[in-house]
Amino acid sequence: MIRTFWLAVVLALGAAPLWAGDDKPPTDEHRDAAGIRLTAQQIAAGAFEVDEVRSGTVNRSIKVPGSIVPSGDHIARVAVRLLGTVVELRKRLGDAVAAGDVVAVIESREVADAKSDYLAARLVFDMQQTLFNRSKSLWEGKVLSENDFLRARTTFEDTRVKLELARQKLFALSLSAEQVEALPHQPVETLRRQELRAPISGRIAERRVELGSLVGREGQESELFVIVDLAVVWVELAVSPADLAGIGEGQTILISALGGSTPSSATVMLISPLLDKETRSARVVASLDNADRRWRPGAFVSADIPIGKAAAGIVIPTAALQSLEGDQVVFVRTSDGFEARRVSLGSHDGRVVEVIAGVRPGERIATANTFVLKADLGKAGVAHDH
């Protein structure tokens, strides 16, 4: 529908070719410019947005290679240090988990002993608390001597310390406060069982045990699962020291997959103060939002990093450029229309491009809908060929 609209605009313009110097197509020696005669009304109808050529700046940027890695803030490992046997595996490789989900259950004598010690300490504490409260009442009523009251208080404080030590041992075995409080109501036969829970939400990226595996041998930590949340990933880049001055933490950069794709914005979070001993490059890490799970750890990418601005004598919008017979041209406004002018280009940043030769400051060029002028020029060329 858009193509049909612009075709109608071209037909409405009814432009006649105005070649540089005469009404004939340019020779090979005079192909630098070709004209299109248009009235002011036709130019207004074409909405070509004529702007004056002027100086400006071009954003400078560098492209550096990199790779996607899991975010260090969004990866967790489920591990145990106690000796035990895996009796349940409730999650498989690739399963999604929420924080707090039980991923496995182990049976351990060490767990059973720790729970039993806690329950015994709690029972003694409750009894000593009752005795202490009674002794306190008798002492306040002048029935019990101060020495007897102090002995009762000392015994009570001792049992309180022992209970707290037993509780802390359970915390060290990864039991939560809720689990510890529920122990008095737990069946005795299940005291040897220990549930292992996911510390974060994500997916099971690795499962390193099988049902019946013995874990925690000789006090060594055994890693059972690796959980990764890919909602945010990191981009690790290798940047030359010469380019570091133009990069700052908190800066926004563009990340593209190799082979071409729509870039995604990332934020520089770390510029390492150390250089790699082998490559002599600096490690730069950027945080990349990955809510759509588009980026996978291990993938190679490239980063477009702005490093400053460069002054240019003439800059024009990239929308003003058209390709004609292998050359880049702009359409310069003349007294009776437009003139297609070949230009030599310098640096560009996707927004504007530097012009080295072909136009002069102060000249006015079309900066929008220039493909319509190109089509009209090609139409005129075909007519002359016939």
C-alpha positions in Angstrom: 0.0 0.0 0.0 2.9 2.3 0.8 4.5 1.6 -2.6 1.2 2.4 -4.3 1.1 5.7 -2.5 4.6 6.8 -3.5 4.0 5.6 -7.1 1.0 7.9 -7.2 3.2 10.8 -5.9 5.8 10.1 -8.7 3.1 10.1 -11.3 1.6 13.3 -9.9 4.9 15.1 -10.0 5.1 14.5 -13.7 8.8 15.6 -13.6 10.7 16.2 -16.8 14.4 15.4 -16.8 16.8 18.4 -16.6 20.3 17.2 -17.3 23.3 19.3 -16.3 23.8 21.7 -19.2 21.3 20.4 -21.8 18.3 18.1 -22.4 20.5 15.0 -23.2 21.7 12.3 -20.8 25.2 13.0 -19.4 28.2 11.6 -21.1 30.7 9.5 -19.2 32.7 12.7 -18.6 29.8 14.6 -17.1 27.9 12.1 -14.9 28.5 14.0 -11.6 25.1 15.7 -11.7 21.6 15.1 -13.2 18.6 17.2 -12.7 14.9 16.8 -12.1 12.6 19.8 -12.9 9.8 20.3 -10.3 7.6 23.1 -9.4 7.3 24.4 -5.8 3.9 22.7 -5.6 5.3 19.4 -6.7 8.1 19.6 -4.1 5.6 20.4 -1.4 3.5 17.4 -2.5 6.5 15.1 -2.3 7.4 16.1 1.3 11.1 16.0 0.6 12.1 18.1 3.7 14.8 20.3 2.2 17.5 21.2 4.7 20.7 23.2 4.5 24.0 21.4 4.4 26.2 22.3 7.5 29.0 21.1 9.7 28.5 18.8 12.6 29.8 15.9 14.6 29.8 12.1 13.9 29.7 9.7 16.8 32.8 7.5 16.9 32.4 3.9 18.0 34.4 0.7 18.0 33.3 -2.9 17.5 34.8 -5.5 19.8 34.2 -9.3 20.1 32.6 -10.8 23.1 30.6 -13.7 24.5 27.5 -14.3 26.5 27.9 -15.7 30.0 25.5 -16.3 32.9 25.1 -13.4 35.3 27.1 -14.0 38.5 24.1 -12.5 40.3 21.7 -15.0 38.8 23.4 -18.4 39.2 23.2 -20.7 42.3 24.5 -24.1 43.4 22.7 -26.6 45.6 25.4 -28.3 47.6 25.7 -30.3 50.9 28.6 -30.9 53.2 27.1 -33.6 55.4 27.4 -37.3 54.6 24.2 -38.7 53.2 22.4 -40.6 50.5 20.2 -39.2 47.8 16.7 -40.8 48.2 14.7 -38.4 46.1 15.4 -36.3 43.0 12.3 -34.1 42.4 13.7 -32.0 39.6 15.2 -33.0 36.3 17.7 -31.3 34.0 16.0 -28.3 32.3 13.1 -28.1 34.8 12.0 -24.7 35.9 12.2 -24.0 39.7 11.0 -21.3 42.0 13.0 -20.1 45.0 12.3 -22.5 47.9 11.2 -25.5 45.8 12.5 -28.8 47.0 14.9 -30.2 44.4 16.1 -33.3 46.2 15.9 -35.2 49.5 18.8 -36.9 51.3 19.0 -39.2 54.3 21.8 -38.6 56.7 22.7 -39.9 60.1 24.4 -36.5 60.8 21.0 -34.8 60.2 19.2 -37.2 62.4 21.7 -36.7 65.2 21.5 -32.9 64.9 17.7 -32.9 65.0 17.7 -35.2 67.9 20.1 -33.0 69.8 18.0 -30.0 69.2 14.8 -31.7 70.3 16.4 -33.0 73.5 17.9 -29.5 74.2 14.5 -28.0 73.6 12.8 -30.4 76.0 15.3 -29.7 78.7 15.0 -25.9 78.1 11.2 -26.0 78.5 11.5 -27.9 81.8 14.2 -25.6 83.1 12.2 -22.6 82.1 9.3 -23.8 84.2 11.5 -24.5 87.2 13.1 -21.1 86.9 9.8 -19.3 86.7 8.7 -21.1 89.9 12.0 -20.3 91.7 11.6 -16.7 90.7 8.1 -16.5 92.2 9.3 -18.2 95.4 12.3 -15.8 95.7 10.1 -12.8 95.1 7.8 -14.1 97.9 10.7 -14.5 100.3 10.2 -18.2 100.4 13.3 -19.2 98.4 16.8 -18.0 99.3 18.8 -15.9 96.9 21.5 -18.5 96.5 18.9 -21.1 95.4 17.4 -18.6 93.0 20.8 -17.8 91.5 21.5 -21.5 91.0 18.2 -22.0 89.3 18.8 -19.1 87.0 22.3 -20.3 86.1 20.9 -23.8 85.2 18.2 -22.1 83.1 20.7 -19.9 81.2 22.9 -22.9 80.6 20.1 -24.9 79.0 19.2 -21.8 76.9 22.7 -21.6 75.5 22.7 -25.3 74.7 19.4 -25.0 72.9 20.7 -22.0 70.8 23.8 -24.0 69.9 21.7 -26.9 68.7 19.6 -24.5 66.7 22.6 -23.0 65.0 23.9 -26.4 64.1 20.6 -27.0 62.2 21.0 -23.7 60.4 24.5 -24.7 59.3 22.9 -27.9 57.8 20.7 -25.6 55.7 17.5 -25.9 57.6 15.3 -22.8 57.7 13.8 -21.2 60.8 10.4 -22.6 59.8 11.7 -26.1 59.4 13.4 -25.9 62.8 10.2 -24.8 64.5 8.3 -27.6 62.9 10.6 -30.3 64.1 8.7 -31.1 67.3 5.7 -32.1 65.1 7.7 -34.2 62.7 7.4 -38.0 62.8 10.5 -39.6 64.4 11.1 -41.8 61.3 11.6 -38.8 59.1 14.2 -37.1 61.2 17.1 -38.5 59.1 15.6 -36.9 55.9 16.9 -33.5 54.7 15.1 -31.5 52.0 17.4 -29.5 49.6 15.7 -26.3 48.3 16.4 -24.0 45.3 17.9 -20.7 46.6 16.8 -18.8 43.5 14.2 -19.1 40.7 15.5 -20.3 37.3 16.1 -23.6 35.5 18.2 -26.6 36.3 21.3 -26.2 34.2 23.2 -29.1 35.7 22.4 -32.2 37.8 25.5 -33.9 39.1 24.0 -36.8 41.1 21.9 -39.8 40.6 19.3 -41.5 42.9 21.2 -43.4 45.6 24.4 -41.4 45.2 26.5 -41.0 48.4 27.2 -37.3 48.9 29.5 -35.3 51.3 32.2 -37.9 51.7 35.0 -37.1 54.1 33.5 -33.7 54.9 33.9 -32.5 51.3 31.1 -30.4 49.8 29.1 -32.2 47.1 27.4 -30.1 44.4 24.1 -31.6 43.4 22.5 -28.9 41.1 23.3 -25.7 39.3 20.4 -23.3 38.8 20.6 -20.5 36.3 18.2 -17.6 35.9 18.7 -16.2 32.3 16.4 -13.2 32.8 19.7 -11.2 32.9 23.0 -12.3 31.3 26.4 -10.8 31.1 28.5 -9.9 28.1 32.2 -10.3 28.5 34.3 -8.2 26.0 38.0 -7.8 25.3 38.8 -4.1 24.7 42.1 -2.7 23.6 43.8 -0.4 26.2 43.9 2.4 23.6 40.1 2.5 23.6 39.5 2.3 27.3 39.6 6.1 27.8 36.3 6.5 25.8 34.4 3.9 27.8 32.8 4.4 31.2 30.9 2.2 33.7 27.2 2.8 33.3 27.5 3.5 29.6 25.0 2.0 27.2 26.4 -0.1 24.3 24.8 -2.2 21.6 25.1 -6.0 21.4 24.6 -7.9 18.1 24.8 -11.6 17.4 27.4 -12.7 14.8 25.7 -13.0 11.4 23.6 -10.0 11.9 20.5 -9.3 14.1 18.6 -6.5 15.7 21.0 -5.1 18.4 20.1 -5.0 22.1 21.2 -2.4 24.6 23.4 -3.4 27.4 25.0 -1.4 30.3 28.7 -1.5 31.1 29.0 -2.6 34.8 32.7 -3.4 35.0 36.0 -2.2 33.4 38.7 -4.4 34.8 41.7 -2.5 36.1 43.9 -5.4 35.1 45.0 -6.4 31.6 45.1 -10.0 30.3 48.6 -11.3 30.4 48.4 -13.0 27.0 46.2 -10.7 24.9 47.0 -7.4 26.7 43.3 -6.5 26.5 41.0 -5.3 29.2 38.0 -7.3 30.4 34.8 -5.3 30.1 31.5 -6.7 31.4 28.1 -5.5 30.5 24.7 -6.4 31.9 22.1 -7.4 29.2 18.4 -7.8 29.8 17.3 -11.2 28.5 13.6 -11.5 29.5 12.8 -13.0 26.1 15.6 -15.6 26.5 17.0 -14.5 23.2 20.7 -14.6 24.4 22.2 -17.9 25.3 25.4 -18.3 27.4 28.3 -19.4 25.2 27.2 -17.4 22.1 29.7 -15.2 20.5 28.6 -11.6 19.9 30.0 -8.2 18.9 29.6 -4.9 20.7 29.2 -1.5 19.3 30.7 0.9 21.9 30.5 4.7 21.5 33.9 6.3 22.4 33.2 10.0 21.6 32.4 12.4 18.8 34.5 13.7 15.8 34.0 17.1 14.2 33.1 17.0 10.5 33.0 19.9 8.0 29.8 18.6 6.4 27.4 16.1 7.8 24.1 15.0 6.3 21.4 12.6 7.4 21.8 9.0 6.1 18.2 9.3 4.8 19.4 11.9 2.3 21.6 9.3 0.5 20.6 7.1 -2.4 22.6 4.6 -4.4 22.7 5.3 -8.2 24.7 3.2 -10.6 27.1 2.2 -7.8 27.6 5.7 -6.6 26.2 7.5 -3.5 24.2 10.6 -4.5 22.3 13.4 -2.8 19.6 15.6 -4.3 20.6 19.2 -4.2 17.8 21.8 -4.4 18.1 24.1 -7.5 16.0 27.0 -8.8 13.8 24.6 -10.8 13.9 21.3 -9.0 16.6 19.0 -7.7 20.0 18.0 -9.0 21.4 14.5 -8.3 25.0 15.0 -7.1 27.6 12.3 -6.6 29.3 12.6 -3.1 32.3 11.1 -1.4 31.7 9.9 2.1 33.7 9.7 5.2 32.8 8.3 8.7 29.2 7.6 9.7 27.4 6.5 12.8 24.1 5.3 11.4 22.4 8.6 12.1 24.5 11.0 10.0 27.4 10.6 7.6 30.4 12.9 6.8 30.6 14.2 3.2 34.2 14.8 2.0 33.3 16.1 -1.5 30.3 16.7 -3.7 28.3 19.4 -1.8 29.3 22.6 -0.1 28.1 24.2 3.2 25.0 26.3 2.6 23.6 24.2 -0.2 20.2 22.7 0.4 19.4 19.0 -0.1 16.4 16.7 0.2 16.5 14.7 3.4 13.3 12.7 3.2 11.6 10.5 0.6 14.6 10.7 -1.7 13.8 7.3 -3.1 10.9 9.0 -5.0 13.4 11.4 -6.6 15.7 8.4 -7.5 12.7 6.6 -9.0 11.8 9.6 -11.1 15.4 10.1 -12.2 15.6 6.4 -13.3 12.3 6.8 -15.1 13.7 9.7 -17.0 16.8 7.8 -17.9 14.8 4.9 -19.3 12.8 7.4 -21.5 16.0 8.9 -22.9 17.3 5.4 -23.7 14.3 4.9 -25.9 
